[in-house]
Structure formats: structure tokens, C-alpha cells
Amino acid sequence: MSFKIILAVAAGVGIGYFALPSHLLQYTDYILDIGICLLLFFVGIDIGKHKDVFNTIKRIGFRVLLVPIMIIIGSIFGSVVAGFILGIPANEAGAVGAGLGWYSLSSMMLSTYSSKLSALAFISNVTREIIALLTIPLIAKYIGDVESVAPAGATSMDTSLPLIASSTNPHTAIIAFISGVILSTSVPILVSVIIKL
């Protein structure tokens, strides 16, 4: 699966650089939105085919919240440790980690604080998403299904969801979606609170 992802990205870069007419670039946002909606639609169909999924989630109950809570703690703690090593103040490093993979929002929010921090948030969170797309199948195969949700962060409800669903099972896909919704909701709160500490 990782090889297919790398191949798809490389093919996209090649087509974008060598073959795609520049006037079509203005439509890429629409094409991406349609593509993501189609992917999510088919993930939804796959989840809906398994009638017991929602009963399983009901049985798990509030424990499903442990997944996004641990992702938040791990992401912020890891970024603070990395910031300490790189000599970045804890609040700035924590705010970058609080982006949870949502690079467009976190970088925009931090741009009012510092353009360098905004760029760091963008690069860090884009890198997180790329690493997630490459490692989710491996984590699901060698570590565990629920663990494969963590690298995706906030993107586990959209761009990473099809990959999580295909690498795991419908139960994990539902957990990933719930986690992604909670994490996406948390990003604007966490970034704005942590940067002010």
C-alpha cells in the first residue's frame, strides 16, 4: 500500500510539472474536493455494509474518546520535546504540535504570531500527513488497527480515512472518523490557548 501511495504522489508531481496545462491549476481545489467526497462516500458504503459496527461503537462508549485524547497529549508533548532540543520556546513548539496535522488552519492561526512559526507549523503538519499516509498500512499490519489512527491526527476524518479503512476494518474507520472530528474541533482551541501560555 505504501508503494502505491508513493507511486501516486510521484505520478501526480510528474503530471503537474510536465503535462498539466497551467490554466487547469485554478480548478485543482474543486477536483480535490470531489475526489475526497467520492473517497469518503465509498468508505461510508463500506462501513454501512457492516451492520454490527454501530453496536460495537455503542459498547465501547466513552472509551472511544481515549483515542483523540491520547493523540492530543502525544502530539503536544512530542512537539514540546522537539522544541526543547531545537531551542524553540515550549508554547511555540506546543502550538505547532497542536495543529494535529491540520496544516492550513494551524499555519494561518500562527501567522498573526510569527511568520516563521507559521511556516514551521505548515511544514511540520504537512510532513505529519505525508508520514501518516506512508506509515498507516505498516502500523495497521505490524502494531495494531487503532494505533494506525494516531499518525493521521485531524485528517483521520477526511484525507486519511480511506487509507485507514482499507488498512484496517469498519470498526476502526468509525473510531478514526470520530477521532478526526474531535481533533479537528480541538485544533483552533488548542493552538490559540497554547500560543498564549
Helices and strands as residue ranges (DSSP letters): H 2-14, I 15-19, G 22-27, H 28-49, H 53-60, G 61-65, H 66-86, H 90-97, H 103-111, H 115-142, G 146-157, H 161-167, H 170-195
